Amino acid sequence: MEYAEEEYLMISGIQHFKFCRRQWALIHVEQQWAENVHTVVGELMHKKAHDPYLTEKRKDIIIARALPVSSRELGVSGECDIVEFHKCEDGISLFGHRGLYSVYPVEYKKGKPKEAEEDKLQLAAQAMCLEEMFSTKIQEGAIFYGETKRREQVMISLELREEVKQMFQEMHQYYKRNYTPKVKRSKACNACSLKDICIPGLEKTISVKNYMAQKLKEDAE
């Protein structure tokens, strides 16, 4: 199955979806957003990575910044912070450049490496888009973390690829249905930039629908 361009979702949404399906729906289905210190720092890091000079060359490496990518198979589009093209003996050809090159995506993140896999899933999704665009195979990429100031190598495994496919399929289903999942409270709610919009504590006591019905009944009495 292939998606039409008007059906494309944002690649970056996969990290929201992995973190919390409700957060993803509030942002991407209901178009709600709120800034906190975490989102601002992350945005500044991406602006630094997305230099207006889109390409540069360092010896046998060509560096492309803010490279637009998409996939008809996954039905997604977005930008890669950095994509490095490393000169090699067995790779792809690039217009205007001699030789063959392998493709190496690099994603920039604030903070430090996480135990959860949302960052790895986003990088894997970017790699899968690049594979489709360049008709190549990408075995690995990297995530640069602002707190540690170093890259973490990520193998684009079969397990990551399968989870990316399954998650985007689920995201497309939610988006098509205009569906926002209910709250599933966790410790992560406290750090979420949407906690004042989501109001996770309300779901624990009573739903908005039941609350309104209860208030109307009280007023009628």
mmCIF file of the C-alpha atoms, coordinates in Angstrom:
data_MODEL
# 
_entry.id   MODEL 
# 
loop_
_atom_site.group_PDB 
_atom_site.id 
_atom_site.type_symbol 
_atom_site.label_atom_id 
_atom_site.label_alt_id 
_atom_site.label_comp_id 
_atom_site.label_asym_id 
_atom_site.label_entity_id 
_atom_site.label_seq_id 
_atom_site.pdbx_PDB_ins_code 
_atom_site.Cartn_x 
_atom_site.Cartn_y 
_atom_site.Cartn_z 
_atom_site.occupancy 
_atom_site.B_iso_or_equiv 
_atom_site.pdbx_formal_charge 
_atom_site.auth_seq_id 
_atom_site.auth_comp_id 
_atom_site.auth_asym_id 
_atom_site.auth_atom_id 
_atom_site.pdbx_PDB_model_num 
ATOM 1   C CA . MET A 1 1   ? 0.000   0.000  0.000  1.00 0.00 ? 1   MET A CA 1 
ATOM 2   C CA . GLU A 1 2   ? 1.177   3.509  -0.830 1.00 0.00 ? 2   GLU A CA 1 
ATOM 3   C CA . TYR A 1 3   ? -0.133  6.783  0.620  1.00 0.00 ? 3   TYR A CA 1 
ATOM 4   C CA . ALA A 1 4   ? -0.941  9.968  -1.305 1.00 0.00 ? 4   ALA A CA 1 
ATOM 5   C CA . GLU A 1 5   ? 0.978   13.112 -0.318 1.00 0.00 ? 5   GLU A CA 1 
ATOM 6   C CA . GLU A 1 6   ? -2.092  14.696 1.290  1.00 0.00 ? 6   GLU A CA 1 
ATOM 7   C CA . GLU A 1 7   ? -2.185  11.733 3.698  1.00 0.00 ? 7   GLU A CA 1 
ATOM 8   C CA . TYR A 1 8   ? 1.407   12.147 4.893  1.00 0.00 ? 8   TYR A CA 1 
ATOM 9   C CA . LEU A 1 9   ? 2.029   12.457 8.631  1.00 0.00 ? 9   LEU A CA 1 
ATOM 10  C CA . MET A 1 10  ? 5.047   14.103 10.273 1.00 0.00 ? 10  MET A CA 1 
ATOM 11  C CA . ILE A 1 11  ? 8.027   11.806 10.854 1.00 0.00 ? 11  ILE A CA 1 
ATOM 12  C CA . SER A 1 12  ? 8.796   13.571 14.136 1.00 0.00 ? 12  SER A CA 1 
ATOM 13  C CA . GLY A 1 13  ? 5.374   12.513 15.421 1.00 0.00 ? 13  GLY A CA 1 
ATOM 14  C CA . ILE A 1 14  ? 6.655   9.003  16.068 1.00 0.00 ? 14  ILE A CA 1 
ATOM 15  C CA . GLN A 1 15  ? 8.577   10.165 19.156 1.00 0.00 ? 15  GLN A CA 1 
ATOM 16  C CA . HIS A 1 16  ? 5.392   11.761 20.550 1.00 0.00 ? 16  HIS A CA 1 
ATOM 17  C CA . PHE A 1 17  ? 3.427   8.598  19.755 1.00 0.00 ? 17  PHE A CA 1 
ATOM 18  C CA . LYS A 1 18  ? 5.963   6.346  21.489 1.00 0.00 ? 18  LYS A CA 1 
ATOM 19  C CA . PHE A 1 19  ? 6.069   8.639  24.528 1.00 0.00 ? 19  PHE A CA 1 
ATOM 20  C CA . CYS A 1 20  ? 2.268   8.922  24.771 1.00 0.00 ? 20  CYS A CA 1 
ATOM 21  C CA . ARG A 1 21  ? -0.388  8.228  22.158 1.00 0.00 ? 21  ARG A CA 1 
ATOM 22  C CA . ARG A 1 22  ? -2.637  10.891 23.656 1.00 0.00 ? 22  ARG A CA 1 
ATOM 23  C CA . GLN A 1 23  ? 0.129   13.510 23.455 1.00 0.00 ? 23  GLN A CA 1 
ATOM 24  C CA . TRP A 1 24  ? 0.609   12.666 19.769 1.00 0.00 ? 24  TRP A CA 1 
ATOM 25  C CA . ALA A 1 25  ? -3.119  13.002 19.071 1.00 0.00 ? 25  ALA A CA 1 
ATOM 26  C CA . LEU A 1 26  ? -3.404  16.324 20.923 1.00 0.00 ? 26  LEU A CA 1 
ATOM 27  C CA . ILE A 1 27  ? -0.566  17.728 18.805 1.00 0.00 ? 27  ILE A CA 1 
ATOM 28  C CA . HIS A 1 28  ? -1.155  16.110 15.414 1.00 0.00 ? 28  HIS A CA 1 
ATOM 29  C CA . VAL A 1 29  ? -4.910  15.434 15.370 1.00 0.00 ? 29  VAL A CA 1 
ATOM 30  C CA . GLU A 1 30  ? -6.259  18.296 17.497 1.00 0.00 ? 30  GLU A CA 1 
ATOM 31  C CA . GLN A 1 31  ? -3.424  20.711 16.558 1.00 0.00 ? 31  GLN A CA 1 
ATOM 32  C CA . GLN A 1 32  ? -2.709  21.743 20.152 1.00 0.00 ? 32  GLN A CA 1 
ATOM 33  C CA . TRP A 1 33  ? 0.746   22.619 21.412 1.00 0.00 ? 33  TRP A CA 1 
ATOM 34  C CA . ALA A 1 34  ? 2.411   24.181 24.459 1.00 0.00 ? 34  ALA A CA 1 
ATOM 35  C CA . GLU A 1 35  ? 6.015   25.208 25.010 1.00 0.00 ? 35  GLU A CA 1 
ATOM 36  C CA . ASN A 1 36  ? 8.089   24.323 28.051 1.00 0.00 ? 36  ASN A CA 1 
ATOM 37  C CA . VAL A 1 37  ? 11.819  24.525 28.722 1.00 0.00 ? 37  VAL A CA 1 
ATOM 38  C CA . HIS A 1 38  ? 12.377  21.090 27.124 1.00 0.00 ? 38  HIS A CA 1 
ATOM 39  C CA . THR A 1 39  ? 10.685  21.980 23.831 1.00 0.00 ? 39  THR A CA 1 
ATOM 40  C CA . VAL A 1 40  ? 12.447  25.365 23.616 1.00 0.00 ? 40  VAL A CA 1 
ATOM 41  C CA . VAL A 1 41  ? 15.917  23.860 24.153 1.00 0.00 ? 41  VAL A CA 1 
ATOM 42  C CA . GLY A 1 42  ? 15.163  21.178 21.589 1.00 0.00 ? 42  GLY A CA 1 
ATOM 43  C CA . GLU A 1 43  ? 14.037  23.777 19.048 1.00 0.00 ? 43  GLU A CA 1 
ATOM 44  C CA . LEU A 1 44  ? 17.221  25.813 19.513 1.00 0.00 ? 44  LEU A CA 1 
ATOM 45  C CA . MET A 1 45  ? 19.357  22.715 18.946 1.00 0.00 ? 45  MET A CA 1 
ATOM 46  C CA . HIS A 1 46  ? 17.523  21.912 15.715 1.00 0.00 ? 46  HIS A CA 1 
ATOM 47  C CA . LYS A 1 47  ? 17.918  25.491 14.460 1.00 0.00 ? 47  LYS A CA 1 
ATOM 48  C CA . LYS A 1 48  ? 21.665  25.146 14.985 1.00 0.00 ? 48  LYS A CA 1 
ATOM 49  C CA . ALA A 1 49  ? 21.709  21.877 13.054 1.00 0.00 ? 49  ALA A CA 1 
ATOM 50  C CA . HIS A 1 50  ? 19.544  23.340 10.275 1.00 0.00 ? 50  HIS A CA 1 
ATOM 51  C CA . ASP A 1 51  ? 22.136  25.763 8.965  1.00 0.00 ? 51  ASP A CA 1 
ATOM 52  C CA . PRO A 1 52  ? 20.968  27.752 5.901  1.00 0.00 ? 52  PRO A CA 1 
ATOM 53  C CA . TYR A 1 53  ? 23.948  26.449 3.956  1.00 0.00 ? 53  TYR A CA 1 
ATOM 54  C CA . LEU A 1 54  ? 22.478  23.092 3.103  1.00 0.00 ? 54  LEU A CA 1 
ATOM 55  C CA . THR A 1 55  ? 25.608  21.206 2.066  1.00 0.00 ? 55  THR A CA 1 
ATOM 56  C CA . GLU A 1 56  ? 29.296  21.193 2.835  1.00 0.00 ? 56  GLU A CA 1 
ATOM 57  C CA . LYS A 1 57  ? 32.152  18.831 2.121  1.00 0.00 ? 57  LYS A CA 1 
ATOM 58  C CA . ARG A 1 58  ? 34.796  17.581 4.535  1.00 0.00 ? 58  ARG A CA 1 
ATOM 59  C CA . LYS A 1 59  ? 37.341  15.367 2.791  1.00 0.00 ? 59  LYS A CA 1 
ATOM 60  C CA . ASP A 1 60  ? 35.360  12.304 1.697  1.00 0.00 ? 60  ASP A CA 1 
ATOM 61  C CA . ILE A 1 61  ? 32.143  13.276 3.504  1.00 0.00 ? 61  ILE A CA 1 
ATOM 62  C CA . ILE A 1 62  ? 29.352  15.426 2.073  1.00 0.00 ? 62  ILE A CA 1 
ATOM 63  C CA . ILE A 1 63  ? 27.082  16.918 4.753  1.00 0.00 ? 63  ILE A CA 1 
ATOM 64  C CA . ALA A 1 64  ? 23.489  17.899 3.961  1.00 0.00 ? 64  ALA A CA 1 
ATOM 65  C CA . ARG A 1 65  ? 21.474  19.835 6.557  1.00 0.00 ? 65  ARG A CA 1 
ATOM 66  C CA . ALA A 1 66  ? 17.682  20.073 6.878  1.00 0.00 ? 66  ALA A CA 1 
ATOM 67  C CA . LEU A 1 67  ? 17.264  17.516 4.113  1.00 0.00 ? 67  LEU A CA 1 
ATOM 68  C CA . PRO A 1 68  ? 13.568  17.006 3.201  1.00 0.00 ? 68  PRO A CA 1 
ATOM 69  C CA . VAL A 1 69  ? 12.597  13.320 3.188  1.00 0.00 ? 69  VAL A CA 1 
ATOM 70  C CA . SER A 1 70  ? 9.401   11.340 2.645  1.00 0.00 ? 70  SER A CA 1 
ATOM 71  C CA . SER A 1 71  ? 8.068   7.837  2.125  1.00 0.00 ? 71  SER A CA 1 
ATOM 72  C CA . ARG A 1 72  ? 5.040   6.740  0.125  1.00 0.00 ? 72  ARG A CA 1 
ATOM 73  C CA . GLU A 1 73  ? 5.131   3.346  1.815  1.00 0.00 ? 73  GLU A CA 1 
ATOM 74  C CA . LEU A 1 74  ? 5.032   4.790  5.347  1.00 0.00 ? 74  LEU A CA 1 
ATOM 75  C CA . GLY A 1 75  ? 2.958   7.833  4.417  1.00 0.00 ? 75  GLY A CA 1 
ATOM 76  C CA . VAL A 1 76  ? 5.242   10.328 6.174  1.00 0.00 ? 76  VAL A CA 1 
ATOM 77  C CA . SER A 1 77  ? 7.422   13.343 5.446  1.00 0.00 ? 77  SER A CA 1 
ATOM 78  C CA . GLY A 1 78  ? 9.759   15.662 7.325  1.00 0.00 ? 78  GLY A CA 1 
ATOM 79  C CA . GLU A 1 79  ? 13.377  16.769 7.566  1.00 0.00 ? 79  GLU A CA 1 
ATOM 80  C CA . CYS A 1 80  ? 16.584  15.078 8.653  1.00 0.00 ? 80  CYS A CA 1 
ATOM 81  C CA . ASP A 1 81  ? 18.753  17.294 10.861 1.00 0.00 ? 81  ASP A CA 1 
ATOM 82  C CA . ILE A 1 82  ? 21.906  16.074 9.132  1.00 0.00 ? 82  ILE A CA 1 
ATOM 83  C CA . VAL A 1 83  ? 22.586  13.433 6.494  1.00 0.00 ? 83  VAL A CA 1 
ATOM 84  C CA . GLU A 1 84  ? 26.205  12.502 5.814  1.00 0.00 ? 84  GLU A CA 1 
ATOM 85  C CA . PHE A 1 85  ? 27.220  10.897 2.546  1.00 0.00 ? 85  PHE A CA 1 
ATOM 86  C CA . HIS A 1 86  ? 30.424  8.923  3.078  1.00 0.00 ? 86  HIS A CA 1 
ATOM 87  C CA . LYS A 1 87  ? 32.540  8.069  0.061  1.00 0.00 ? 87  LYS A CA 1 
ATOM 88  C CA . CYS A 1 88  ? 32.853  4.306  -0.319 1.00 0.00 ? 88  CYS A CA 1 
ATOM 89  C CA . GLU A 1 89  ? 33.440  1.549  -2.871 1.00 0.00 ? 89  GLU A CA 1 
ATOM 90  C CA . ASP A 1 90  ? 29.864  0.244  -2.883 1.00 0.00 ? 90  ASP A CA 1 
ATOM 91  C CA . GLY A 1 91  ? 27.183  2.907  -2.588 1.00 0.00 ? 91  GLY A CA 1 
ATOM 92  C CA . ILE A 1 92  ? 24.997  5.373  -4.482 1.00 0.00 ? 92  ILE A CA 1 
ATOM 93  C CA . SER A 1 93  ? 25.968  8.059  -6.955 1.00 0.00 ? 93  SER A CA 1 
ATOM 94  C CA . LEU A 1 94  ? 25.237  11.720 -6.183 1.00 0.00 ? 94  LEU A CA 1 
ATOM 95  C CA . PHE A 1 95  ? 24.602  14.329 -8.868 1.00 0.00 ? 95  PHE A CA 1 
ATOM 96  C CA . GLY A 1 96  ? 27.602  16.609 -9.280 1.00 0.00 ? 96  GLY A CA 1 
ATOM 97  C CA . HIS A 1 97  ? 29.951  14.420 -7.246 1.00 0.00 ? 97  HIS A CA 1 
ATOM 98  C CA . ARG A 1 98  ? 32.382  11.735 -8.340 1.00 0.00 ? 98  ARG A CA 1 
ATOM 99  C CA . GLY A 1 99  ? 32.434  8.299  -6.799 1.00 0.00 ? 99  GLY A CA 1 
ATOM 100 C CA . LEU A 1 100 ? 29.937  6.352  -4.717 1.00 0.00 ? 100 LEU A CA 1 
ATOM 101 C CA . TYR A 1 101 ? 28.558  7.181  -1.281 1.00 0.00 ? 101 TYR A CA 1 
ATOM 102 C CA . SER A 1 102 ? 26.853  5.508  1.677  1.00 0.00 ? 102 SER A CA 1 
ATOM 103 C CA . VAL A 1 103 ? 24.045  7.345  3.512  1.00 0.00 ? 103 VAL A CA 1 
ATOM 104 C CA . TYR A 1 104 ? 24.345  8.110  7.230  1.00 0.00 ? 104 TYR A CA 1 
ATOM 105 C CA . PRO A 1 105 ? 21.550  10.055 9.024  1.00 0.00 ? 105 PRO A CA 1 
ATOM 106 C CA . VAL A 1 106 ? 22.288  12.005 12.220 1.00 0.00 ? 106 VAL A CA 1 
ATOM 107 C CA . GLU A 1 107 ? 19.510  13.263 14.509 1.00 0.00 ? 107 GLU A CA 1 
ATOM 108 C CA . TYR A 1 108 ? 20.107  16.009 17.106 1.00 0.00 ? 108 TYR A CA 1 
ATOM 109 C CA . LYS A 1 109 ? 18.484  15.758 20.546 1.00 0.00 ? 109 LYS A CA 1 
ATOM 110 C CA . LYS A 1 110 ? 18.773  17.763 23.746 1.00 0.00 ? 110 LYS A CA 1 
ATOM 111 C CA . GLY A 1 111 ? 19.609  16.020 27.000 1.00 0.00 ? 111 GLY A CA 1 
ATOM 112 C CA . LYS A 1 112 ? 21.224  12.625 27.200 1.00 0.00 ? 112 LYS A CA 1 
ATOM 113 C CA . PRO A 1 113 ? 20.516  9.123  25.813 1.00 0.00 ? 113 PRO A CA 1 
ATOM 114 C CA . LYS A 1 114 ? 17.173  7.693  26.940 1.00 0.00 ? 114 LYS A CA 1 
ATOM 115 C CA . GLU A 1 115 ? 16.265  4.219  28.109 1.00 0.00 ? 115 GLU A CA 1 
ATOM 116 C CA . ALA A 1 116 ? 13.123  4.398  25.965 1.00 0.00 ? 116 ALA A CA 1 
ATOM 117 C CA . GLU A 1 117 ? 13.448  4.048  22.199 1.00 0.00 ? 117 GLU A CA 1 
ATOM 118 C CA . GLU A 1 118 ? 11.522  7.059  20.816 1.00 0.00 ? 118 GLU A CA 1 
ATOM 119 C CA . ASP A 1 119 ? 14.718  8.731  19.544 1.00 0.00 ? 119 ASP A CA 1 
ATOM 120 C CA . LYS A 1 120 ? 15.909  5.517  17.890 1.00 0.00 ? 120 LYS A CA 1 
ATOM 121 C CA . LEU A 1 121 ? 12.502  5.021  16.253 1.00 0.00 ? 121 LEU A CA 1 
ATOM 122 C CA . GLN A 1 122 ? 12.593  8.528  14.776 1.00 0.00 ? 122 GLN A CA 1 
ATOM 123 C CA . LEU A 1 123 ? 16.096  7.928  13.395 1.00 0.00 ? 123 LEU A CA 1 
ATOM 124 C CA . ALA A 1 124 ? 14.998  4.555  11.974 1.00 0.00 ? 124 ALA A CA 1 
ATOM 125 C CA . ALA A 1 125 ? 12.002  6.221  10.293 1.00 0.00 ? 125 ALA A CA 1 
ATOM 126 C CA . GLN A 1 126 ? 14.315  8.786  8.692  1.00 0.00 ? 126 GLN A CA 1 
ATOM 127 C CA . ALA A 1 127 ? 16.627  6.013  7.506  1.00 0.00 ? 127 ALA A CA 1 
ATOM 128 C CA . MET A 1 128 ? 13.686  4.140  5.943  1.00 0.00 ? 128 MET A CA 1 
ATOM 129 C CA . CYS A 1 129 ? 12.640  7.305  4.083  1.00 0.00 ? 129 CYS A CA 1 
ATOM 130 C CA . LEU A 1 130 ? 16.201  7.803  2.827  1.00 0.00 ? 130 LEU A CA 1 
ATOM 131 C CA . GLU A 1 131 ? 16.354  4.176  1.698  1.00 0.00 ? 131 GLU A CA 1 
ATOM 132 C CA . GLU A 1 132 ? 13.205  4.630  -0.362 1.00 0.00 ? 132 GLU A CA 1 
ATOM 133 C CA . MET A 1 133 ? 14.397  7.936  -1.844 1.00 0.00 ? 133 MET A CA 1 
ATOM 134 C CA . PHE A 1 134 ? 17.919  6.797  -2.743 1.00 0.00 ? 134 PHE A CA 1 
ATOM 135 C CA . SER A 1 135 ? 17.179  3.112  -3.456 1.00 0.00 ? 135 SER A CA 1 
ATOM 136 C CA . THR A 1 136 ? 19.801  1.984  -0.967 1.00 0.00 ? 136 THR A CA 1 
ATOM 137 C CA . LYS A 1 137 ? 20.188  0.162  2.342  1.00 0.00 ? 137 LYS A CA 1 
ATOM 138 C CA . ILE A 1 138 ? 21.149  1.956  5.562  1.00 0.00 ? 138 ILE A CA 1 
ATOM 139 C CA . GLN A 1 139 ? 22.587  -0.180 8.336  1.00 0.00 ? 139 GLN A CA 1 
ATOM 140 C CA . GLU A 1 140 ? 23.222  2.507  10.932 1.00 0.00 ? 140 GLU A CA 1 
ATOM 141 C CA . GLY A 1 141 ? 22.959  6.154  11.881 1.00 0.00 ? 141 GLY A CA 1 
ATOM 142 C CA . ALA A 1 142 ? 23.629  8.276  14.953 1.00 0.00 ? 142 ALA A CA 1 
ATOM 143 C CA . ILE A 1 143 ? 21.937  10.502 17.520 1.00 0.00 ? 143 ILE A CA 1 
ATOM 144 C CA . PHE A 1 144 ? 23.858  13.517 18.847 1.00 0.00 ? 144 PHE A CA 1 
ATOM 145 C CA . TYR A 1 145 ? 22.883  14.461 22.405 1.00 0.00 ? 145 TYR A CA 1 
ATOM 146 C CA . GLY A 1 146 ? 23.354  18.044 23.590 1.00 0.00 ? 146 GLY A CA 1 
ATOM 147 C CA . GLU A 1 147 ? 24.086  17.181 27.226 1.00 0.00 ? 147 GLU A CA 1 
ATOM 148 C CA . THR A 1 148 ? 26.825  14.638 26.530 1.00 0.00 ? 148 THR A CA 1 
ATOM 149 C CA . LYS A 1 149 ? 28.088  16.415 23.388 1.00 0.00 ? 149 LYS A CA 1 
ATOM 150 C CA . ARG A 1 150 ? 28.642  13.096 21.661 1.00 0.00 ? 150 ARG A CA 1 
ATOM 151 C CA . ARG A 1 151 ? 27.085  10.807 19.098 1.00 0.00 ? 151 ARG A CA 1 
ATOM 152 C CA . GLU A 1 152 ? 25.433  7.524  19.967 1.00 0.00 ? 152 GLU A CA 1 
ATOM 153 C CA . GLN A 1 153 ? 25.589  4.967  17.175 1.00 0.00 ? 153 GLN A CA 1 
ATOM 154 C CA . VAL A 1 154 ? 22.271  3.294  16.362 1.00 0.00 ? 154 VAL A CA 1 
ATOM 155 C CA . MET A 1 155 ? 21.896  0.122  14.331 1.00 0.00 ? 155 MET A CA 1 
ATOM 156 C CA . ILE A 1 156 ? 18.794  0.224  12.127 1.00 0.00 ? 156 ILE A CA 1 
ATOM 157 C CA . SER A 1 157 ? 17.628  -3.227 13.137 1.00 0.00 ? 157 SER A CA 1 
ATOM 158 C CA . LEU A 1 158 ? 14.764  -5.312 11.809 1.00 0.00 ? 158 LEU A CA 1 
ATOM 159 C CA . GLU A 1 159 ? 12.991  -4.893 15.160 1.00 0.00 ? 159 GLU A CA 1 
ATOM 160 C CA . LEU A 1 160 ? 13.162  -1.087 14.912 1.00 0.00 ? 160 LEU A CA 1 
ATOM 161 C CA . ARG A 1 161 ? 11.916  -1.176 11.325 1.00 0.00 ? 161 ARG A CA 1 
ATOM 162 C CA . GLU A 1 162 ? 8.929   -3.365 12.205 1.00 0.00 ? 162 GLU A CA 1 
ATOM 163 C CA . GLU A 1 163 ? 7.959   -1.143 15.125 1.00 0.00 ? 163 GLU A CA 1 
ATOM 164 C CA . VAL A 1 164 ? 8.201   1.954  12.915 1.00 0.00 ? 164 VAL A CA 1 
ATOM 165 C CA . LYS A 1 165 ? 5.860   0.375  10.356 1.00 0.00 ? 165 LYS A CA 1 
ATOM 166 C CA . GLN A 1 166 ? 3.350   -0.752 12.970 1.00 0.00 ? 166 GLN A CA 1 
ATOM 167 C CA . MET A 1 167 ? 3.331   2.607  14.742 1.00 0.00 ? 167 MET A CA 1 
ATOM 168 C CA . PHE A 1 168 ? 2.791   4.636  11.588 1.00 0.00 ? 168 PHE A CA 1 
ATOM 169 C CA . GLN A 1 169 ? -0.030  2.308  10.568 1.00 0.00 ? 169 GLN A CA 1 
ATOM 170 C CA . GLU A 1 170 ? -1.691  2.916  13.932 1.00 0.00 ? 170 GLU A CA 1 
ATOM 171 C CA . MET A 1 171 ? -1.088  6.661  13.654 1.00 0.00 ? 171 MET A CA 1 
ATOM 172 C CA . HIS A 1 172 ? -2.747  6.756  10.227 1.00 0.00 ? 172 HIS A CA 1 
ATOM 173 C CA . GLN A 1 173 ? -5.760  4.907  11.647 1.00 0.00 ? 173 GLN A CA 1 
ATOM 174 C CA . TYR A 1 174 ? -6.105  7.372  14.535 1.00 0.00 ? 174 TYR A CA 1 
ATOM 175 C CA . TYR A 1 175 ? -5.673  10.357 12.220 1.00 0.00 ? 175 TYR A CA 1 
ATOM 176 C CA . LYS A 1 176 ? -8.253  9.077  9.741  1.00 0.00 ? 176 LYS A CA 1 
ATOM 177 C CA . ARG A 1 177 ? -10.752 8.501  12.580 1.00 0.00 ? 177 ARG A CA 1 
ATOM 178 C CA . ASN A 1 178 ? -9.890  11.858 14.204 1.00 0.00 ? 178 ASN A CA 1 
ATOM 179 C CA . TYR A 1 179 ? -9.380  9.849  17.387 1.00 0.00 ? 179 TYR A CA 1 
ATOM 180 C CA . THR A 1 180 ? -7.680  11.019 20.593 1.00 0.00 ? 180 THR A CA 1 
ATOM 181 C CA . PRO A 1 181 ? -6.885  8.203  23.079 1.00 0.00 ? 181 PRO A CA 1 
ATOM 182 C CA . LYS A 1 182 ? -7.776  8.513  26.753 1.00 0.00 ? 182 LYS A CA 1 
ATOM 183 C CA . VAL A 1 183 ? -5.237  9.419  29.436 1.00 0.00 ? 183 VAL A CA 1 
ATOM 184 C CA . LYS A 1 184 ? -2.881  6.754  30.772 1.00 0.00 ? 184 LYS A CA 1 
ATOM 185 C CA . ARG A 1 185 ? -1.255  8.433  33.744 1.00 0.00 ? 185 ARG A CA 1 
ATOM 186 C CA . SER A 1 186 ? 2.449   7.897  34.429 1.00 0.00 ? 186 SER A CA 1 
ATOM 187 C CA . LYS A 1 187 ? 5.409   9.722  35.977 1.00 0.00 ? 187 LYS A CA 1 
ATOM 188 C CA . ALA A 1 188 ? 6.160   11.133 32.520 1.00 0.00 ? 188 ALA A CA 1 
ATOM 189 C CA . CYS A 1 189 ? 2.977   13.262 32.711 1.00 0.00 ? 189 CYS A CA 1 
ATOM 190 C CA . ASN A 1 190 ? 4.754   15.745 35.012 1.00 0.00 ? 190 ASN A CA 1 
ATOM 191 C CA . ALA A 1 191 ? 7.344   16.614 32.332 1.00 0.00 ? 191 ALA A CA 1 
ATOM 192 C CA . CYS A 1 192 ? 4.851   16.740 29.444 1.00 0.00 ? 192 CYS A CA 1 
ATOM 193 C CA . SER A 1 193 ? 4.430   20.156 27.806 1.00 0.00 ? 193 SER A CA 1 
ATOM 194 C CA . LEU A 1 194 ? 0.722   19.412 27.291 1.00 0.00 ? 194 LEU A CA 1 
ATOM 195 C CA . LYS A 1 195 ? -0.218  18.459 30.862 1.00 0.00 ? 195 LYS A CA 1 
ATOM 196 C CA . ASP A 1 196 ? -2.308  21.637 31.302 1.00 0.00 ? 196 ASP A CA 1 
ATOM 197 C CA . ILE A 1 197 ? -4.195  20.854 28.092 1.00 0.00 ? 197 ILE A CA 1 
ATOM 198 C CA . CYS A 1 198 ? -4.436  17.110 28.634 1.00 0.00 ? 198 CYS A CA 1 
ATOM 199 C CA . ILE A 1 199 ? -5.355  17.465 32.361 1.00 0.00 ? 199 ILE A CA 1 
ATOM 200 C CA . PRO A 1 200 ? -4.352  13.868 33.200 1.00 0.00 ? 200 PRO A CA 1 
ATOM 201 C CA . GLY A 1 201 ? -5.691  14.153 36.760 1.00 0.00 ? 201 GLY A CA 1 
ATOM 202 C CA . LEU A 1 202 ? -9.236  14.713 35.529 1.00 0.00 ? 202 LEU A CA 1 
ATOM 203 C CA . GLU A 1 203 ? -9.421  11.344 33.810 1.00 0.00 ? 203 GLU A CA 1 
ATOM 204 C CA . LYS A 1 204 ? -8.580  9.601  37.062 1.00 0.00 ? 204 LYS A CA 1 
ATOM 205 C CA . THR A 1 205 ? -11.618 11.023 38.833 1.00 0.00 ? 205 THR A CA 1 
ATOM 206 C CA . ILE A 1 206 ? -14.315 11.600 36.234 1.00 0.00 ? 206 ILE A CA 1 
ATOM 207 C CA . SER A 1 207 ? -14.526 12.143 32.482 1.00 0.00 ? 207 SER A CA 1 
ATOM 208 C CA . VAL A 1 208 ? -15.373 15.570 31.074 1.00 0.00 ? 208 VAL A CA 1 
ATOM 209 C CA . LYS A 1 209 ? -18.551 14.128 29.531 1.00 0.00 ? 209 LYS A CA 1 
ATOM 210 C CA . ASN A 1 210 ? -19.725 12.637 32.818 1.00 0.00 ? 210 ASN A CA 1 
ATOM 211 C CA . TYR A 1 211 ? -18.717 15.766 34.709 1.00 0.00 ? 211 TYR A CA 1 
ATOM 212 C CA . MET A 1 212 ? -20.857 17.971 32.431 1.00 0.00 ? 212 MET A CA 1 
ATOM 213 C CA . ALA A 1 213 ? -23.780 15.540 32.644 1.00 0.00 ? 213 ALA A CA 1 
ATOM 214 C CA . GLN A 1 214 ? -23.518 15.560 36.417 1.00 0.00 ? 214 GLN A CA 1 
ATOM 215 C CA . LYS A 1 215 ? -23.436 19.366 36.570 1.00 0.00 ? 215 LYS A CA 1 
ATOM 216 C CA . LEU A 1 216 ? -26.466 19.680 34.278 1.00 0.00 ? 216 LEU A CA 1 
ATOM 217 C CA . LYS A 1 217 ? -28.369 17.214 36.450 1.00 0.00 ? 217 LYS A CA 1 
ATOM 218 C CA . GLU A 1 218 ? -27.477 19.191 39.589 1.00 0.00 ? 218 GLU A CA 1 
ATOM 219 C CA . ASP A 1 219 ? -28.598 22.459 37.971 1.00 0.00 ? 219 ASP A CA 1 
ATOM 220 C CA . ALA A 1 220 ? -31.881 20.875 36.898 1.00 0.00 ? 220 ALA A CA 1 
ATOM 221 C CA . GLU A 1 221 ? -32.566 19.802 40.456 1.00 0.00 ? 221 GLU A CA 1 
# 
